[in-house]
Amino acid sequence: MAGVLAAQPFTTQMIGDASLSRRPMRRVIEPLGRMGCRIDSVDGRPPLTIHGAALHAITHQSEVPSAQVKSAILLAGIHASGTTTVVEPAQTRDHTEHALRAFGGRVQVDDGGRRVSVDGGQSLTARQLTVPGDFSSAAFWMVAAAAQPGSRVEIEDVGLNPSRTSLIDVLRRFGARVLVELTSDGAGEPRGTITVEGDRIGRLDIAPEEVPGLIDELPAIAALAGHGAEVSVRGAAELRIKETDRIAALVAGLRGLGISADERPDGFVAGETGRATAGAGEADARGDHRMAMAFAIAALAGRSPSRIIGADSVVISYPGFFETLGRLVA
């Protein structure tokens, strides 16, 4: 949204909820500023006051892969003079590239998706499209089934964009049986049905090169630690600047549920192979929707109820999460 508003001939103030107001925004403020837009902030955090202006193109070299930063710059770039380019150290999720093409825009993608360019002055054309189910929300049901041998879940009409589905291979590596059936491929966004069956529990290591394709699914993966798996994640310092410090929140919450967990500067280690969490516990979601859902999946392994503080934060991305969970475990 900041990228869109940067090119408009008016001033806009963007105000987020408590969690978003803690989130650093300089990685967006700086490149949009170089394009000609002035953005005022509170020490680099929201609320943001965006003074729209006539923009000029830039080439932006991102130090950390971020589809959100990339998208902001590309959306500003279609209103700028010249060709705007974003170069990232690793390919990130490419929904914006597909969306721009779907609405008639021109996008050039090179270097295996790591270099993306758009020409300014483009006119987009309206289309009527349907949005597939969110893979990152479906991830919690996929992990829940994988965590419990003998479980099976089938998820219909979920987005299967290849830049989003790294979790499928991770769960297969973990030992789950995962079947994917493609049903359609509209506007460059494939969708279909995913079936996951739990088989065995073991150790799971997530390496730094895997993180860009798993960044939103890492909290769900951490929930495996509650079910007798040891989970190790490295190269995920990006988690510290999400809606909350997700590394600290995950470790504290898992410990509150009786699960061994330790922080790393860029990740965490949680769980013990063959030892599932037991007994009642309490975890604080810290206002973060993904924390609330991750702790709920981890707590399924307990022999008695657990309490999640701030569980209502799931409304941010998945208002019906607990209703669906109740149906699945009934």
VENNOR-V835734 format. One record per pair of residues at least 4 apart in sequence whose C-alpha atoms are under 6 Angstrom apart, sorted by the first residue. I is the first residue (numbers start at 1). J is the second residue. D is the distance in whole Angstrom. If there is no record, write none. Layout:
[[I;J;D] [I;J;D]]
This chain:
[[2;6;6] [3;72;4] [3;73;6] [3;75;5] [3;76;4] [4;75;6] [4;76;5] [6;37;6] [6;52;4] [7;52;5] [7;53;5] [7;54;6] [8;52;5] [9;52;5] [9;53;6] [10;52;5] [11;50;6] [11;51;4] [11;52;6] [12;49;6] [12;50;5] [13;48;6] [13;49;4] [14;47;5] [14;48;5] [15;47;5] [16;20;5] [16;21;5] [19;243;5] [20;243;6] [21;46;5] [23;45;6] [24;44;6] [24;45;5] [25;44;5] [25;45;5] [26;30;6] [26;44;5] [28;69;6] [29;33;6] [32;37;6] [33;37;5] [33;38;5] [35;55;5] [35;56;5] [36;55;5] [37;52;6] [37;53;5] [38;51;5] [39;49;6] [39;50;5] [40;48;6] [40;49;5] [41;45;6] [41;46;6] [41;48;5] [55;80;5] [56;80;5] [56;81;5] [57;80;6] [57;81;6] [57;82;5] [57;83;5] [57;84;5] [58;84;5] [59;84;6] [59;85;5] [59;86;6] [60;86;5] [61;87;5] [62;88;5] [65;88;6] [65;90;6] [67;71;6] [67;92;5] [67;93;6] [73;77;6] [77;84;5] [77;120;6] [78;119;6] [78;120;4] [78;121;6] [78;122;6] [79;120;5] [79;121;5] [80;120;5] [81;120;5] [82;119;6] [82;120;5] [83;118;6] [83;119;4] [83;120;6] [84;117;5] [84;118;5] [85;116;6] [85;117;4] [86;115;6] [86;116;5] [87;114;6] [87;115;4] [88;114;5] [90;114;6] [91;113;5] [91;114;5] [93;163;5] [98;188;6] [100;105;5] [101;105;5] [101;106;6] [102;187;5] [103;124;5] [103;125;5] [104;124;5] [104;125;6] [105;124;6] [107;117;6] [107;118;5] [108;116;6] [108;117;5] [109;113;6] [109;115;6] [109;116;5] [110;115;5] [111;115;6] [132;157;6] [132;158;5] [132;159;5] [133;157;6] [133;158;4] [133;159;5] [134;159;6] [135;159;6] [136;217;6] [140;220;5] [142;196;6] [143;147;6] [145;151;5] [145;152;6] [145;197;6] [145;198;5] [146;176;5] [146;197;6] [146;198;4] [147;224;6] [147;227;6] [148;198;5] [149;198;4] [149;199;4] [149;200;6] [150;198;5] [151;197;6] [151;198;5] [152;196;6] [152;197;4] [153;195;6] [153;196;5] [154;194;6] [154;195;4] [155;193;6] [155;194;5] [156;193;4] [157;191;6] [157;192;5] [157;193;6] [158;191;5] [158;192;6] [159;191;4] [160;190;5] [160;191;5] [161;189;6] [161;190;6] [166;213;6] [171;176;6] [172;176;5] [175;200;6] [176;197;6] [176;198;5] [176;199;5] [177;196;6] [177;197;5] [178;195;6] [178;196;5] [179;194;6] [179;195;5] [180;193;6] [180;194;5] [181;192;5] [181;193;5] [182;191;6] [182;192;4] [183;191;6] [183;192;5] [184;190;6] [184;191;6] [185;189;5] [185;190;4] [201;229;6] [202;229;5] [202;273;6] [203;229;5] [203;230;5] [204;231;5] [205;231;6] [205;232;5] [206;233;5] [207;234;6] [208;234;5] [208;235;4] [211;215;6] [219;294;6] [220;294;5] [223;294;5] [223;297;6] [223;298;4] [224;229;6] [225;229;5] [225;230;6] [225;270;6] [225;271;4] [226;276;5] [226;277;5] [226;298;5] [227;276;4] [227;301;6] [228;272;6] [228;273;5] [228;274;4] [228;275;4] [228;276;4] [229;271;6] [229;272;6] [229;273;5] [230;270;6] [230;271;4] [230;272;5] [230;273;5] [231;269;6] [231;270;5] [232;268;6] [232;269;4] [233;267;5] [233;268;5] [234;266;6] [234;267;5] [235;266;5] [236;266;5] [236;267;5] [237;266;4] [239;246;5] [240;245;4] [240;246;5] [240;247;6] [241;245;6] [246;250;6] [249;253;6] [250;254;6] [251;261;5] [253;283;4] [253;284;6] [254;259;5] [255;259;5] [255;260;6] [256;281;6] [256;282;5] [256;283;5] [257;281;4] [257;282;6] [258;277;6] [259;271;6] [259;277;6] [260;270;6] [260;271;5] [261;269;6] [261;270;4] [262;268;6] [262;269;5] [263;268;4] [264;268;5] [277;301;6] [277;302;6] [278;302;4] [278;303;5] [279;302;5] [279;303;5] [279;304;5] [280;304;5] [280;305;5] [280;306;5] [281;306;5] [282;306;6] [282;307;5] [282;308;6] [283;308;5] [284;308;6] [284;309;5] [285;291;5] [285;292;5] [285;309;6] [285;310;5] [287;310;6] [287;313;5] [288;313;6] [289;313;5] [289;314;4] [292;311;5] [295;299;6] [314;318;5] [314;319;6] [315;319;4] [326;330;6]]
